[in-house]
Amino acid sequence: MAGRFARALALSGAVLAPGACAGTREVMKGISYGPTPVTIPAAASQLPEDDYFCDEAAPMWSSSGRGDLRIMSSMGANLVRLYGNDPRNKHGGFLDEAHTEGLRVAVGMSDWPFYQQVPGNCKDAADAFNCFTQIKPLYLDNLKKGFLRADKTYHPALRVVNVLNEPDLKMPPTATTGAAAGAKQMARSLISAFDAMLDAERYLGVTGPLVNFTATFSYAVCMACDRFQDSPALGQMAQLDDAMRHPEKYDYKPKNDITSAYKARWMHSFNTQNPATDLQHQFLDSYNQAFPATPVYIGEYHRVDANQTEDLDTILAAVESNELFVGISFFEYTVSYYKTGSEMDFGMFGYGNDTVKTMDYFGQELPVKCLAPVASPPSGTTMPEAVARVYGGHVDDSLMCGGGGSVVPITLPSSTLAPVTLPTTTTTGFLASTSTTLASTSTTSRAADFGPDASAKSAAALALPSRVALQACLAAFVSALAARER
C-alpha cells in the first residue's frame, strides 16, 4: 500500500523525502542552541542581535572556531534547534557545516514582526493578528540566503521551521488565560504566517523534498481554548488545528491551501521542563487520540533537578512506545548567564576564561570563550556527559577548556522552576526565546530594523511508521494534486 502511494505521488509531480513512506523512524535527539557570547545583562542588552547561525557567528559554531556543531555531533545529537533569525544574514554556511556533521536543523522565525516591531508588527496592525504581510518578505529573504539551494530545493540539513516560539505567551500574552478571543487571535496569527511562508515558497518555485513546519507552544493549560481546558499544550494545538481546517471561522481567507499543507507538513511541538514521568498521562495519551496522524516533539526539554541519564532514558522510551512522539531537543547548550537566577540552571556548558577566537559580530569584537562541562550531581557526572550517554555519543575533551581555563562561576539560584501540576491555569513553560529577551531589551540591536506549497510530505514522514506514515502520505498525495491543479 505504501508503494502505491509513493508511485501516485511520483506521477502527480510531488517529491517525497527519501524513505518517506517506508515506515522508517527518525528519532530527534536534539540540542537547543542559543550561545549568547556575554555573561551579564548589561552586555547582552548591547549585542547587535541574537542570530547565532549566521556567518558572523562562525567563530562559535564552526570547526575553525570553537566547534560547537562538532561538539553536538560527537555527543550523539542529530538535530540542533535554533532561535534568533535575521533574514538579512546568510545562513548557508551553518547549514552546510551542520550537514557535514550529520545534524539536522530546526530553525525559527524571529519574534520581531509578530509583536516587537513598532510600528508595523502584526499584533497591533489595523488588521490585527494577520501576519501575512509581515512574514512573507522575511521568509523570502531566508529562502534566498541559505535555506534554498541553487536548484530551488531546500537545504538538506533543514528539518523543520518554527513559525513562532511559544505564541500562546505572546500573541497575545493572555492567549491562554484571558477571554476566548485571545486564543483565536493566536491561531489567526499562526495560520496567516504559515500562509505567508507557503506563498514565499510558491513565489520562488520551491521544489523537491519540503521541510516541515511547527509552532512550539508552552506547556501551559489553555483555559481560553475551545478544547482541552485542563490539559497542558493540547488546547493550543487543538485551537490551531481548528483554524488550519476552518480559517473562515477566524476571519482569514488564505492565499494558499493551508489545510492540505497543514495535513501534509505540520508537526506539533511544545516546551516543557516537567519530568519524563509526567508526559504520558498529562499529554501523550490524549494527544494520540486527538491527532492520530500528526507527529509531535518537544522543542525544549530539561528537568533541572533530575538524574539526567535516567530522565532522558525515560523520555526516549516514551518516544519508542508512542509512534507519533518523534523526539526532543535538550535545553540548552550553554549557560544563559545574562538571564541570571534559575534560568542559568539549564545550560550544559559554562564559559571558561580562555578565549578560543575573537568574533567580529556586526562591528562588536567579542571573545569566544572555551567551554567547560557543568556538573550534574544527581546524574553522578557532568550534564553534557549524561546527555551524551543517552544520545549514544561522548563529550570530546579535546574541544573543551584545557590548561587552566577556569569556568566563569555559576551562581546557584535559590530555587528552580516548578513543573506543571494539574489542574492549573499557570503558565509553566520556558521563558520566551533568546530572541524575545534580547530584542525587547536591546538599545542598539540590528534586529530593530526588521526585527529578524504543499506538494509533499517530507521529514515528518521519516518519523512515522506503519499506519501513520500511510495517512501522512495520503494527505501529501491530496495536497500534491491540489497544488498541481493551481
C-alpha positions in Angstrom: 0.0 0.0 0.0 2.8 2.4 0.9 4.4 1.7 -2.5 1.1 2.6 -4.3 1.0 6.0 -2.5 4.7 6.6 -3.4 4.0 5.8 -7.1 0.9 8.0 -7.1 2.9 10.9 -5.6 5.6 10.5 -8.2 3.0 10.6 -11.0 1.5 13.7 -9.5 4.8 15.5 -9.6 5.3 15.6 -5.9 8.6 14.7 -4.3 8.9 12.9 -1.0 11.9 12.9 1.2 13.9 9.6 0.9 12.1 6.8 2.8 9.1 9.0 3.5 6.6 6.1 3.0 8.8 3.3 4.0 7.8 3.4 7.7 11.4 4.2 8.9 11.7 6.1 12.1 14.0 9.1 12.7 14.1 10.0 16.3 15.0 13.6 17.1 17.9 13.8 19.6 18.4 17.5 19.6 20.2 20.3 21.5 18.7 23.8 21.8 21.4 26.3 20.7 21.4 30.0 21.7 25.0 30.6 22.7 24.8 34.2 23.9 28.5 35.2 24.0 28.3 37.5 27.0 27.7 36.9 30.7 26.0 39.9 32.1 22.6 41.5 31.3 24.1 44.9 30.5 26.4 43.4 27.9 23.5 41.3 26.5 21.4 44.4 26.0 24.1 45.9 23.8 24.5 43.0 21.5 23.8 44.0 17.8 21.4 41.0 17.5 20.9 37.3 18.6 21.3 35.4 15.3 23.9 32.8 16.1 23.6 30.7 13.0 24.8 33.4 10.6 28.3 33.6 9.0 29.3 36.3 11.5 28.9 33.8 14.4 31.0 31.1 12.7 33.8 31.5 15.4 31.4 29.8 17.8 29.8 27.1 15.7 32.4 26.2 13.0 35.2 23.7 13.1 37.6 26.5 12.5 36.4 28.2 15.7 35.1 26.7 19.0 33.5 23.8 17.1 30.0 23.8 18.7 28.4 21.8 15.9 31.2 19.2 16.1 30.7 19.0 19.8 27.0 18.4 19.5 27.5 15.8 16.8 30.1 14.0 19.0 27.6 13.9 21.8 25.3 11.8 19.6 22.8 14.6 18.8 21.2 14.6 15.3 19.4 17.9 15.5 20.2 21.5 16.6 17.3 23.8 17.5 17.8 27.5 16.8 16.2 30.8 18.0 17.2 34.2 16.7 17.0 34.7 13.0 17.8 37.8 11.0 16.7 37.1 7.4 19.2 39.7 6.1 22.0 37.4 7.2 23.5 34.5 5.3 22.8 31.1 6.9 24.1 28.7 4.2 27.5 28.2 5.9 25.9 27.0 9.2 23.6 24.6 7.3 26.5 23.2 5.2 28.5 22.5 8.3 25.6 21.0 10.2 25.0 18.7 7.2 28.7 17.7 7.2 28.4 16.9 11.0 25.3 14.8 10.5 23.0 17.3 12.2 19.5 18.3 11.0 18.4 21.9 11.8 15.2 23.3 13.4 15.1 27.0 12.6 12.6 29.5 13.9 11.3 32.9 12.8 12.1 35.9 14.8 9.6 37.4 17.3 10.2 40.8 15.8 7.5 41.0 13.1 4.9 39.4 15.3 4.8 41.9 18.2 8.0 43.7 18.8 8.4 45.9 15.7 7.0 49.4 16.4 5.3 50.5 14.3 4.5 47.6 11.9 4.0 44.5 13.9 1.0 42.3 13.1 -0.3 42.1 16.6 -1.1 45.8 16.7 -1.8 46.3 13.0 -5.1 47.6 11.7 -5.9 44.0 10.6 -4.7 42.7 13.9 -3.1 39.3 14.1 -3.0 38.9 10.4 0.7 38.4 9.9 0.9 37.6 6.2 2.3 41.0 5.1 5.0 41.0 7.8 6.2 37.4 7.4 6.3 36.8 3.6 9.2 39.2 2.8 11.2 37.9 5.7 10.8 34.3 4.8 11.6 35.1 1.2 14.9 36.5 2.4 15.6 33.4 4.5 14.9 31.2 1.4 17.3 33.3 -0.7 20.1 33.5 1.8 20.8 29.9 2.6 17.5 27.9 3.1 17.3 27.1 -0.6 20.0 25.7 -2.9 20.5 26.9 -6.5 18.1 24.3 -7.8 15.2 25.7 -5.7 15.3 22.8 -3.3 15.6 23.1 0.4 19.0 22.7 2.0 19.2 19.0 3.1 20.1 20.0 6.7 16.8 21.7 7.3 14.3 19.6 9.2 11.6 21.9 10.5 10.8 25.6 10.5 9.2 27.1 13.7 6.6 29.8 12.8 6.9 31.2 16.3 8.2 30.0 19.7 5.6 30.0 22.4 2.9 32.0 20.6 0.5 31.3 23.4 2.6 33.6 25.6 2.9 36.4 23.1 0.0 36.6 20.5 -1.4 38.0 22.8 0.2 37.3 26.2 -3.2 36.4 27.6 -4.0 33.8 24.9 -4.3 31.0 27.4 -5.6 32.9 30.4 -7.9 35.6 29.1 -11.1 35.7 27.0 -11.7 33.2 24.3 -10.9 35.8 21.7 -7.2 35.7 22.7 -6.9 32.0 21.7 -8.5 32.7 18.4 -6.2 35.7 17.8 -3.2 33.4 18.5 -4.4 30.9 16.0 -5.1 33.6 13.4 -1.6 34.9 13.7 -0.2 31.5 13.1 -2.3 30.5 10.1 -1.7 33.8 8.4 2.1 33.5 9.0 2.0 29.9 7.7 0.1 31.1 4.6 2.8 33.7 4.0 5.6 31.2 4.2 3.8 28.9 1.7 3.3 31.9 -0.6 7.0 32.7 -0.4 7.8 29.1 -1.4 5.3 29.4 -4.3 6.8 32.7 -5.5 10.3 31.3 -5.7 9.2 28.0 -7.2 10.4 25.8 -4.4 10.5 22.1 -5.3 11.9 18.8 -4.1 11.6 17.4 -0.6 10.0 20.0 1.5 10.6 21.0 5.1 8.1 20.6 8.0 6.6 23.5 9.9 5.6 23.8 13.5 4.6 26.3 16.2 6.2 25.5 19.5 3.7 26.1 22.3 4.4 26.4 26.0 3.3 23.7 28.4 0.6 25.9 29.8 -3.0 24.9 30.3 -5.2 27.0 27.9 -8.4 27.9 29.8 -9.3 30.2 26.9 -9.2 27.5 24.2 -12.2 25.7 22.9 -11.0 22.2 23.9 -8.6 20.5 26.4 -9.1 23.2 29.0 -7.5 21.0 31.7 -4.5 19.6 29.7 -1.2 21.4 29.1 -0.4 22.4 25.5 -3.2 20.4 24.0 -5.7 23.2 24.0 -3.4 25.4 22.0 -2.8 22.7 19.4 -6.5 21.9 19.1 -7.3 25.6 18.5 -4.6 25.8 15.8 -5.9 22.6 14.2 -9.4 24.1 14.0 -8.0 27.3 12.5 -6.0 25.4 9.9 -9.0 23.4 8.8 -11.6 26.2 9.1 -9.8 29.6 8.5 -13.0 31.3 7.7 -14.1 30.9 11.4 -11.0 33.1 12.2 -11.8 35.8 9.7 -9.0 34.8 7.5 -9.0 34.0 3.7 -5.8 32.1 2.8 -4.0 32.7 -0.5 -2.8 29.1 -0.4 -4.3 25.7 0.5 -3.2 25.9 4.1 -5.4 23.0 5.1 -3.7 20.5 2.8 -0.3 21.9 3.6 -1.1 21.5 7.4 -2.2 17.9 6.9 0.9 17.1 4.9 3.7 19.1 6.5 2.8 20.1 10.1 4.4 18.8 13.3 3.2 19.9 16.6 5.7 20.8 19.3 5.9 22.2 22.8 8.4 23.2 25.5 8.5 21.7 29.0 10.7 21.2 32.0 8.4 18.6 33.6 9.9 15.2 34.4 9.6 12.5 31.8 7.2 10.5 34.1 4.5 13.3 33.7 4.3 13.2 29.9 2.4 10.0 29.2 -0.6 10.8 31.4 -0.5 14.6 31.1 -0.1 14.8 27.4 0.6 11.8 25.2 -2.4 9.7 26.0 -4.8 12.5 24.9 -2.6 13.6 22.0 -2.6 10.2 20.4 -6.3 10.2 20.3 -6.7 13.9 19.2 -4.1 14.0 16.5 -3.7 10.4 15.1 -1.6 11.4 12.0 0.4 14.4 13.2 3.9 13.9 14.7 4.9 15.8 17.8 8.2 16.6 19.5 9.5 18.6 22.5 11.3 21.7 21.4 12.9 22.4 24.8 13.3 19.6 27.3 15.1 19.5 30.6 14.1 18.7 34.1 16.8 20.5 36.1 16.8 18.6 39.4 16.7 15.1 37.8 19.3 12.5 37.2 19.6 13.4 33.5 20.6 9.9 32.3 17.6 8.3 33.9 15.2 11.1 32.9 16.3 11.2 29.3 16.2 7.4 29.1 12.6 7.6 30.3 11.6 10.2 27.8 13.2 8.4 24.9 11.5 5.2 26.0 8.2 7.2 25.6 9.3 8.1 22.1 9.7 4.4 21.3 6.3 3.5 22.7 4.3 6.4 21.1 4.6 6.3 17.3 3.6 10.0 17.0 6.1 11.2 19.5 9.3 11.7 17.5 11.8 13.1 19.9 13.2 16.0 22.0 15.6 18.9 21.9 17.6 19.2 25.2 17.6 22.7 26.6 20.2 24.1 26.4 23.8 24.1 25.0 25.4 26.9 27.1 24.6 28.6 30.4 22.5 31.7 29.8 24.4 33.8 32.3 22.8 37.1 31.2 19.3 35.8 32.2 20.5 35.3 35.8 18.7 33.3 38.5 17.0 29.9 37.8 17.3 30.5 34.0 21.0 29.7 34.4 20.2 26.1 35.6 19.6 24.7 32.1 23.0 25.1 30.3 25.2 22.1 29.7 28.4 24.1 29.2 29.8 27.0 31.1 32.2 29.6 29.7 35.9 29.4 30.7 38.3 32.3 31.0 40.4 31.2 27.9 39.5 32.8 24.6 39.3 30.4 21.6 38.6 33.1 19.0 37.7 36.7 18.6 34.4 37.3 16.8 33.6 40.4 14.8 29.9 40.3 15.4 28.4 43.1 13.4 31.0 45.6 14.5 31.4 44.4 18.1 34.6 42.5 18.9 33.5 39.6 21.2 35.7 36.9 22.8 34.6 33.4 22.1 35.2 31.6 25.4 36.2 28.0 25.8 33.6 25.5 27.1 33.6 23.6 30.4 31.0 20.9 31.2 28.6 21.8 34.0 28.4 19.3 36.8 25.1 17.4 37.4 25.3 15.9 40.9 22.1 13.9 40.6 23.5 12.3 37.5 26.8 11.5 39.0 28.7 13.1 36.1 28.6 16.3 34.1 25.4 17.4 32.3 26.8 17.0 28.8 28.2 13.6 29.6 24.9 12.4 30.9 23.1 13.6 27.8 25.8 12.1 25.6 25.4 8.7 27.3 21.7 8.6 26.4 22.2 10.0 22.9 24.9 7.4 22.1 27.9 9.7 21.9 30.6 11.2 24.1 32.0 14.6 25.1 35.1 15.5 23.0 37.5 16.6 25.7 39.9 18.0 23.1 37.3 20.7 22.3 36.8 21.7 26.0 38.7 24.2 28.1 42.2 23.0 29.0 45.4 24.1 30.5 43.9 26.1 33.4 40.9 27.5 31.6 38.8 28.1 34.7 35.0 28.4 34.3 33.0 31.5 34.9 31.3 31.0 38.3 27.7 29.9 38.1 25.6 31.5 40.9 23.2 28.9 42.0 19.6 30.1 42.3 17.6 29.7 45.5 15.0 27.6 43.7 14.2 26.0 40.4 11.0 26.4 38.3 8.2 24.1 39.3 6.6 21.5 37.0 3.0 21.6 35.9 0.6 20.3 38.5 -2.8 19.6 37.1 -5.3 21.1 37.1 -3.8 24.6 36.8 -4.1 27.9 34.9 -0.4 28.8 35.5 2.0 29.0 32.6 5.0 26.9 33.3 6.7 26.6 30.0 10.2 28.1 29.5 10.5 31.8 29.3 10.4 33.5 25.9 13.2 32.6 23.5 16.5 34.3 23.5 15.4 36.4 20.6 12.5 37.7 22.7 14.7 38.6 25.6 17.3 40.4 23.6 15.1 42.2 21.1 13.0 43.5 24.0 16.0 44.9 25.9 18.5 45.9 23.3 19.0 49.6 22.6 21.4 49.1 19.7 20.1 46.0 18.0 20.3 45.5 14.3 17.2 43.4 14.8 15.3 46.6 15.4 15.5 47.3 11.7 13.4 44.3 10.6 13.4 42.6 13.7 14.7 39.2 12.2 3.3 24.6 -1.3 2.3 21.9 0.0 3.0 19.3 -2.6 4.8 16.7 -0.5 5.3 15.2 2.9 8.9 15.5 3.9 10.8 15.0 7.2 7.7 14.2 9.3 7.0 11.1 7.3 10.5 9.8 8.2 9.4 9.8 11.8 6.1 7.9 11.2 5.9 4.2 10.9 3.1 2.0 9.6 -0.5 3.4 9.7 0.6 6.9 10.5 3.0 7.1 7.6 0.4 5.9 5.2 -2.1 8.5 6.4 0.6 11.2 6.0 1.4 10.0 2.5 -2.3 10.1 1.6 -2.5 13.7 2.8 0.6 14.6 0.8 -1.0 13.0 -2.3 -4.1 15.0 -1.9 -2.0 18.1 -1.4 0.1 17.4 -4.4 -2.9 17.0 -6.7 -4.3 20.3 -5.4 -1.0 22.1 -5.9 -0.7 20.7 -9.5 -4.2 22.0 -10.4 -3.4 25.6 -9.2 
